[in-house]
Amino acid sequence: MSRESSKYLKHRRFVVSACLVVSSSISRRSLCTSPPKNASTGGRLWQRIPLRRGLLLPQLGFGTGRPGGSREPQVTLEDGRRRLVAAVKTALRTGYRLVDTSLFSGMETAVVEGIRQSGVERSEVVVATKLLQMAHNSSEAVHASVENSLRNLNCSCIDLYLLQSPRAGRILDVWPQLIRLRNEGLIGALGVSNFGAHQLEGMRQSGLELPEVNQVEVHCWRQLPALTEYHRTHGIVTMCMAPLARGEMFGKTEVATIAQELGQTEAAVAVRWCLQMGYIPIPRSVRSSRILENTASGFELSVSQMERIGRMNVAYVACRKASPCCEIPWEAIAESIPDKSLWDESKKRKVEAAERRSQLQEERARKALERKQQQIRAQVSSQNSQSRRKSEIVILSELVQQQMGERYLRKLNFWSTWLPPMAVRSRLHRASADGHYARLSEAQQQLQLVSLGPELSHELLTTEL
Ligand SMILES: NC(=O)c1ccc[n+]([C@@H]2O[C@H](COP(=O)([O-])OP(=O)(O)OC[C@H]3O[C@@H](n4cnc5c(N)ncnc54)[C@H](OP(=O)(O)O)[C@@H]3O)[C@@H](O)[C@H]2O)c1
């Protein structure tokens, strides 16, 4: 080879590699046209949906969590991590190009390792991760959450960053901060998760920019037509978390019949429904065969099959902690962190049970008081004023005894037996500091005890404590 031609080849190699670098850096924003490596998955995996600000999201995503956790406690953290690395690697080799993770799961580094082991260019893959919910407490924590994800994902810009849940609260502070971080270049696209239409509308009416993506539990068995219509109107892409409803509805509905007709699994039909609706499903599995099955490739749902699924929306909720958060009123999340009972069913049940218990107690106390009043009336009607006064004091003491310390009551009995009313009153005044005074006057009133003197009751009630 002449010196001229070898120089030319060197130059050409340089140009080609430079083009590759440029194309890999722009591929996040350009339609990926590479042919699928696994022909059986078909071309759909490579279809991309444009977000409002230009990022092209692969239409099929891969869901990840922490394998093990509370559902499989026998799986150790290390084991879970190994499984996830292998699953992400398989998913990418199968053709998935979007991976969903979160800082909370502690598995961001496993996702990165899975991508590395797959041999797929990092720039070909869109990684979505999420803000820690407890980071909503302060702007420092929001910043730290973003920084931690950047470090774990080993990148200078997070492709897609989601605010995980409205239940974390303080949206009017946290969302503008995320927008600022995006404008500074630390985040590519911004989305939310588990938001309902009224919460998105709350953001809009507060003058906030709307998210580009809302990751919500939408599947054949929970179709949320009003929310997805809101998304369509405002250019928000619907990302379907738990698109298989965690397998909890398999074999129970029309989806099973349709799967049978097509010779497909219900999982494949469920994913295909999401794809044909124009949503982005992110099914999760650690098993290679299911990872392939969940690509839902090689078949289509007919118009009538789509309509049949559309008619069987049974509003089934598989993510029982995350999904109810879309119901929390906007006012409760806009500026503050909402009470747990607003979104946690078990907490809500506990609060309701406590309310029922306290109502029952109040009712019992009211009935006891009525009985006491009747008893007093019967007891004192025949007594002379001196003994009547004494017995009223005793009754009053008994009643207050249930609420106050024994020691104080002995004193009260002593005073009322031996001291004139004026002296009792002044001592009661002194006792007022510890709150007994008010309760005593209330008890006296409720029992309609008169012998201590009406002026005492009046004074007890009107004195500023
Ligand atoms: N933003 C949020 O608050 C939030 C909440 C929940 C989920 N998510 C995201 O959504 C993703 C998916 O949700 P998800 O994992 O809760 O539910 P999912 O994807 O609907 O279901 C996953 C479950 O179904 C099983 N499975 C997977 N493919 C299957 C198949 N073909 N046939 C039968 N069973 C199959 C999996 O078990 P194997 O692994 O054993 O196959 C796993 O137990 C998560 O990974 C996460 O990224 C987000």
The ligand as an SDF file (V2000), in Angstrom:
LIG
                    3D

 48 52  0  0  0  0  0  0  0  0999 V2000
  -43.1210    4.5970   40.3370 N   0  0  0  0  0  0  0  0  0  0  0  0
  -43.5850    3.7120   41.1780 C   0  0  0  0  0  0  0  0  0  0  0  0
  -44.0780    4.0600   42.2570 O   0  0  0  0  0  0  0  0  0  0  0  0
  -43.5520    2.2600   40.7920 C   0  0  0  0  0  0  0  0  0  0  0  0
  -44.2720    1.3210   41.5290 C   0  0  0  0  0  0  0  0  0  0  0  0
  -44.2620    0.0020   41.1070 C   0  0  0  0  0  0  0  0  0  0  0  0
  -43.5420   -0.3520   39.9670 C   0  0  0  0  0  0  0  0  0  0  0  0
  -42.8350    0.5780   39.2800 N   0  0  0  0  0  0  0  0  0  0  0  0
  -42.0470    0.2300   38.0620 C   0  0  0  0  0  0  0  0  0  0  0  0
  -42.7890   -0.6260   37.2370 O   0  0  0  0  0  0  0  0  0  0  0  0
  -42.0490   -1.8100   37.0000 C   0  0  0  0  0  0  0  0  0  0  0  0
  -42.9590   -2.9800   36.8260 C   0  0  0  0  0  0  0  0  0  0  0  0
  -43.8710   -3.0700   37.8940 O   0  0  0  0  0  0  0  0  0  0  0  0
  -43.9910   -4.3510   38.8480 P   0  0  0  0  0  0  0  0  0  0  0  0
  -42.7090   -5.0510   38.8710 O   0  0  0  0  0  0  0  0  0  0  0  0
  -44.5570   -3.8930   40.1110 O   0  0  0  0  0  0  0  0  0  0  0  0
  -45.1240   -5.2270   38.1320 O   0  0  0  0  0  0  0  0  0  0  0  0
  -45.2410   -6.0370   36.7630 P   0  0  0  0  0  0  0  0  0  0  0  0
  -44.1650   -5.7050   35.8030 O   0  0  0  0  0  0  0  0  0  0  0  0
  -46.6540   -5.8780   36.3410 O   0  0  0  0  0  0  0  0  0  0  0  0
  -45.0880   -7.5480   37.2450 O   0  0  0  0  0  0  0  0  0  0  0  0
  -43.8750   -8.0720   37.6760 C   0  0  0  0  0  0  0  0  0  0  0  0
  -44.1740   -9.4420   38.2710 C   0  0  0  0  0  0  0  0  0  0  0  0
  -44.7400  -10.3020   37.2820 O   0  0  0  0  0  0  0  0  0  0  0  0
  -43.8980  -11.4480   37.0590 C   0  0  0  0  0  0  0  0  0  0  0  0
  -43.8180  -11.6210   35.6110 N   0  0  0  0  0  0  0  0  0  0  0  0
  -43.0820  -10.9190   34.7380 C   0  0  0  0  0  0  0  0  0  0  0  0
  -43.2770  -11.3530   33.4920 N   0  0  0  0  0  0  0  0  0  0  0  0
  -44.1630  -12.3620   33.5720 C   0  0  0  0  0  0  0  0  0  0  0  0
  -44.7480  -13.2210   32.6200 C   0  0  0  0  0  0  0  0  0  0  0  0
  -44.4640  -13.1050   31.3370 N   0  0  0  0  0  0  0  0  0  0  0  0
  -45.6140  -14.1580   33.0570 N   0  0  0  0  0  0  0  0  0  0  0  0
  -45.9180  -14.2740   34.3580 C   0  0  0  0  0  0  0  0  0  0  0  0
  -45.4020  -13.4960   35.3160 N   0  0  0  0  0  0  0  0  0  0  0  0
  -44.5090  -12.5420   34.9310 C   0  0  0  0  0  0  0  0  0  0  0  0
  -42.5540  -11.0960   37.6630 C   0  0  0  0  0  0  0  0  0  0  0  0
  -41.9270  -12.2380   38.2250 O   0  0  0  0  0  0  0  0  0  0  0  0
  -40.4940  -12.7670   37.7140 P   0  0  0  0  0  0  0  0  0  0  0  0
  -39.5110  -11.6660   37.9220 O   0  0  0  0  0  0  0  0  0  0  0  0
  -40.2630  -13.9490   38.5630 O   0  0  0  0  0  0  0  0  0  0  0  0
  -40.6750  -13.1150   36.2700 O   0  0  0  0  0  0  0  0  0  0  0  0
  -42.9360  -10.1220   38.7760 C   0  0  0  0  0  0  0  0  0  0  0  0
  -43.3070  -10.8370   39.9290 O   0  0  0  0  0  0  0  0  0  0  0  0
  -41.1410   -1.9250   38.2150 C   0  0  0  0  0  0  0  0  0  0  0  0
  -40.1050   -2.7690   38.0060 O   0  0  0  0  0  0  0  0  0  0  0  0
  -40.7600   -0.4920   38.4060 C   0  0  0  0  0  0  0  0  0  0  0  0
  -39.7240   -0.1630   37.4980 O   0  0  0  0  0  0  0  0  0  0  0  0
  -42.8420    1.8790   39.6650 C   0  0  0  0  0  0  0  0  0  0  0  0
  1  2  1  0
  2  3  2  0
  2  4  1  0
  4  5  1  0
  4 48  2  0
  5  6  2  0
  6  7  1  0
  7  8  2  0
  8  9  1  0
  8 48  1  0
  9 10  1  0
  9 46  1  0
 10 11  1  0
 11 12  1  0
 11 44  1  0
 12 13  1  0
 13 14  1  0
 14 15  2  0
 14 16  1  0
 14 17  1  0
 17 18  1  0
 18 19  2  0
 18 20  1  0
 18 21  1  0
 21 22  1  0
 22 23  1  0
 23 24  1  0
 23 42  1  0
 24 25  1  0
 25 26  1  0
 25 36  1  0
 26 27  1  0
 26 35  1  0
 27 28  2  0
 28 29  1  0
 29 30  1  0
 29 35  2  0
 30 31  1  0
 30 32  2  0
 32 33  1  0
 33 34  2  0
 34 35  1  0
 36 37  1  0
 36 42  1  0
 37 38  1  0
 38 39  2  0
 38 40  1  0
 38 41  1  0
 42 43  1  0
 44 45  1  0
 44 46  1  0
 46 47  1  0
M  CHG  2   8   1  16  -1
M  END
$$$$
